[in-house]
Amino acid sequence: MTKVLVATEKPFAALAVEGIRNIVQEAGFEFALLENYTDVSALLNAVKDADALIVRSDIVSKEVVDAAPLLKIVVRAGAGYDNLDLAACSAKGVVAMNTPGQNANAVAELAFGLMLFHLRKGFSGKSGTELRGKTLGIHAYGNVGKFVALIAKGFGMEVFGYDPFIPAEKMTEAGVIPLSSAEELYGKCQYVSLHIPATADTKRSINLELLKRMPKGATLVNTARKEVICEESLLKMLEERKDFSYLSDIEPDCKEQLLASYPGRCVFTAKKMGAQTEEANINAGLAAARQIAAFIKNGDKTFQVNP
């Protein structure tokens, strides 16, 4: 019998686990669960007889793949998949997938939570500012970017977007003004919300040259990946531009320095929590289970991310 293992150091919500179990068992598969493990040895032992694997932010390394001789598919319940060793999966003939879009609204709402917390001075009672009438740039108009645009329109913001992979008319249809370059986006917008993935082309691409284009009172919001930020440039920008702020749910290596040197201008969540809502948790988990069932039964590789 096909065995589906859910291995999560940071567990799914109980409702998500129940839903995954139901989908797996209704498909005629065996369900197995490993939660709250503290050592990779527990994961290595659990995957020995697993045909399919569902993870969250857990690292599926070459060691994990090599320890799972029966493994046919691994699904990362979430949009990002940099925790999966794609080369190791491909070498062993394992299909790797993600679940794009399932936590998009949760991430978008958090971006605005960060903005509101910051512009209202940490809810300290001091006078703040408003989002209405401000310009917002969406850097990458994918699943999350679309929700950011929708929320921003509700706040009465003027919304711009840049994404070389999305037709301009798609943005226009949603009331977003498409721009032709990242340089134009940063030069025009008081707020920029980052949603680019961490790839060879995007890592450290948010640099000083780009940031210095932002207008007075600029704020960069990063709910994407820390690798896309050039931290040296970020430090330099904060030092040179007293009007610039940085908000993120990703802890950069220089977090303590930023908080100590620029209090009030840098805001971080306690951990990466863009997808930390009950709804996103359930959506991503159930999507992962359905994708495994579709692959095992019908060979459906719609969301495959490895070659």
Summary of the structure (lengths in Angstrom):
residues: 307
radius of gyration: 20.7
end to end distance: 27.1
largest distance: 62.4
contacts: 1028
relative contact order: 0.15
helix: 40%
strand: 19%
